[in-house]
Amino acid sequence: MIGDGCCEVMKEQPCRGFEKESGRAPYIGTLAAESRRRTDAWLKIGCNAFDTKNPRSAPLSFWTEQDILRFIDTYKVPLSKIYGEIVKTYKGYKTTGAERTGCYACLFGCHLDKKPNRIQRLATTHPKLHAYCMKDYADGGLGLKQVMEYLSVPHQEEN
């Protein structure tokens, strides 16, 4: 089932397992500006937390999204095609494709996505995966269609 525990199961637990098996500490690409929780953690710990139960380094914490896009553009860092290209506008840098990526089925914040939203893009880029996501949970799918319709969020590419 999809819920607010997805990130714990899909990202955090596997990372902790890898850390335990390998003895390595992770580099994490989170930005303090992404949430109040991350800002508070950065203010308390900083970029590097080596003397903690779960050592880690978050070297991008104090960067902004604009810092990252400017760096990628300036140094011509290869970028996944899902983001499109980086262009400079009067407001700053932006991507012509996806602004962010994550779990293909995550609906958290989907109502805030620019059009087309991530699920609509999935219908175009990966139609079979989109069909699986939309299929009712009782029929072996993820049941996202019902959730999106309940939230009044479009789930098919608009013509």
C-alpha positions in Angstrom: 0.0 0.0 0.0 1.1 3.5 -0.7 1.3 5.9 2.2 3.5 8.2 4.1 5.8 5.3 5.0 6.9 4.7 1.4 10.1 6.7 1.7 11.1 4.9 4.9 10.6 1.5 3.2 11.8 2.4 -0.3 14.8 4.7 0.4 15.8 4.9 4.1 15.7 1.2 5.1 17.8 0.1 2.0 20.3 2.9 2.7 20.7 1.8 6.3 21.1 -1.8 5.2 23.8 -0.8 2.7 25.6 1.3 5.4 25.5 -1.6 7.8 26.7 -4.2 5.3 29.4 -1.9 3.7 30.5 0.1 6.7 30.3 3.2 4.5 28.6 6.5 5.3 26.4 8.1 2.6 26.6 11.3 0.7 23.1 12.8 0.7 21.9 15.4 -1.9 19.2 17.0 0.2 18.9 20.8 0.4 18.1 22.6 3.6 15.7 24.8 1.7 13.5 21.9 0.8 11.7 21.7 4.2 11.7 23.1 7.7 12.9 19.7 9.0 15.9 19.7 6.7 16.6 23.4 7.6 16.5 22.6 11.3 18.8 19.5 10.8 21.3 21.6 8.9 21.3 24.3 11.5 21.8 21.8 14.2 24.4 19.5 12.5 25.8 21.2 9.5 26.8 19.4 6.3 28.8 16.6 8.0 27.6 14.4 10.9 30.4 12.0 11.5 30.1 11.6 15.3 26.6 10.4 15.3 24.8 7.0 15.3 24.3 7.3 11.6 27.2 9.3 10.1 26.6 11.1 6.8 27.7 14.0 4.7 25.2 16.3 3.0 27.5 18.7 1.0 24.7 20.3 -0.9 22.7 21.3 2.1 23.4 25.0 1.9 23.0 25.2 -1.9 19.8 26.4 -3.5 18.2 24.9 -6.5 19.4 27.9 -8.5 23.0 27.2 -7.3 22.8 23.6 -8.6 21.3 24.5 -11.9 23.9 27.3 -12.4 26.7 24.8 -11.6 25.3 22.2 -14.0 25.0 24.8 -16.7 28.4 26.4 -16.1 30.4 23.2 -15.9 28.3 21.3 -18.6 27.6 18.5 -16.2 25.7 15.7 -18.0 22.0 15.6 -17.0 19.4 12.9 -17.3 17.2 13.4 -20.3 14.1 13.4 -18.0 15.1 16.9 -16.9 15.3 18.2 -20.5 17.8 21.1 -20.9 18.7 23.9 -18.5 17.7 27.3 -19.8 18.2 30.7 -18.3 15.1 32.9 -18.0 14.6 36.4 -16.5 13.7 34.5 -13.2 16.8 32.4 -13.2 17.6 28.9 -14.4 15.0 26.2 -15.0 14.8 22.8 -16.7 12.6 22.3 -19.8 11.6 18.8 -18.5 10.9 17.5 -15.0 11.9 19.8 -12.2 12.3 17.0 -9.8 12.2 13.2 -9.8 11.4 10.6 -7.3 9.3 7.5 -7.1 7.3 7.2 -10.2 4.1 6.4 -8.2 4.5 9.0 -5.5 1.5 11.3 -5.3 2.7 13.6 -2.5 2.7 17.1 -4.0 1.4 15.9 -7.3 -1.4 18.6 -7.2 1.4 21.2 -7.2 3.2 19.9 -10.3 3.4 22.1 -13.3 1.4 20.8 -16.3 1.6 18.1 -17.3 2.0 16.5 -13.8 4.3 13.5 -13.2 1.6 11.0 -13.6 0.5 12.6 -16.9 4.1 12.5 -18.1 4.3 8.8 -17.1 1.3 8.1 -19.4 3.4 9.4 -22.3 6.9 8.1 -21.4 5.9 4.7 -19.9 2.3 3.8 -20.8 2.5 0.3 -19.4 3.7 1.5 -16.1 1.1 4.2 -16.1 -1.6 1.6 -16.7 -0.3 -0.5 -13.8 -0.4 2.6 -11.5 -4.0 3.4 -12.6 -5.4 -0.2 -12.3 -7.5 -0.8 -9.2 -5.6 -2.2 -6.3 -8.0 -5.2 -6.1 -7.1 -6.0 -9.7 -3.3 -6.0 -9.0 -2.5 -2.4 -9.7 -1.7 0.5 -7.4 -5.1 2.1 -7.5 -3.8 5.7 -8.2 -6.7 6.5 -10.5 -9.2 6.5 -7.7 -6.9 8.7 -5.5 -6.2 11.2 -8.2 -9.9 11.5 -9.2 -10.8 12.0 -5.5 -8.2 14.8 -5.3 -9.4 16.2 -8.7 -5.8 15.8 -10.1 -5.7 14.9 -13.8 -4.0 11.5 -14.5 -4.1 11.3 -18.3 -2.2 13.5 -20.8 -4.5 16.5 -21.7 -5.0 17.1 -25.4 
